[in-house]
Amino acid sequence: MNKPAAYCSAALLIIAASLSGSTFAYDSKPAAAAAAPATPAAAAPAREITKEQAVEMALKAHPGEVTKAYQDSKKGKQTWEVKINGTDGKKWEVHYEIKTGALVSEEGK
């Protein structure tokens, strides 16, 4: 093998290793620390979310104190319902679809 081909092969291996390393780094994060959308405009994750992820997303959207978080159904979908006493003085009910993590509804009273 000549030198230019060897350098090209080495460069491709380095690029491939760096790309796969970032994938493994993402997978090695705890589920609660994984990035998740906080607003309806954000793209929904492609896999099921945990209750902890739903709580984290709800708190990003509506800071405050979580009073309850449990499995529920809303608009015909299985959801995580998160209730928050918001720092804005409102009591929030936020529903995220378990299958996708998409925001189903949010209501502040």
Secondary structure, 3 states (H helix, E strand, C coil): CCHHHHHHHHHHHHHHHHHHHHHHHHHCCCHHHCCCCCCCCCCCCCCCCCHHHHHHHHHHHCCEEEEEEEEEEECCEEEEEEEEEECCCCEEEEEEECCCCCEEEEEEC
